[in-house]
Amino acid sequence: MNDSVYVGNAGKDASLDRGWLLGHFKDVGDPRHSEAVEVKWGVHPRGDERSQWVRGEERTALLVLVSGRFRVELPGRSVLLAEQGDYVVWGRGVDHWWFAEEDSVVLTVRWPSVPGYAVTDGGPGQPPC
């Protein structure tokens, strides 16, 4: 087995690390360790919401709807992702909050992967939700 290859299932692996599949928070030496990018497979039941706004964001983010109906609130703008493949991108410094209007699965990609970045509802050394 090549240690630079990892094969998994996003749905199963996501439950191990709050949805995060790839980023600086994975062990060094794990092929999923990256300081350049973070990837999350987010499974959100209807009514699930971010506990607070993310403020002072230091990364760029891409959020793609896989299934469901998912709302992202940005300053002065509400974005509804309603069809598979709908997505939104926001840059550094853009505050955000989200809400699952239906059972939803979303794929989030953020860059760069910023060590030590967390909000109060994240665990020590863990990325915010």
Sequence and secondary structure as in RCSB ss.txt:
>XXXX:A:sequence
MNDSVYVGNAGKDASLDRGWLLGHFKDVGDPRHSEAVEVKWGVHPRGDERSQWVRGEERTALLVLVSGRFRVELP
GRSVLLAEQGDYVVWGRGVDHWWFAEEDSVVLTVRWPSVPGYAVTDGGPGQPPC
>XXXX:A:secstr
  TT     HHHHHTTTTTEEEBTTS TTSTTB SS EEEEEEE TT B SS B S  SEEEEEEEES EEEEET
TEEEEE STT EEEE TT  BEEEESSSEEEEEEEES  TT   TTS TT    
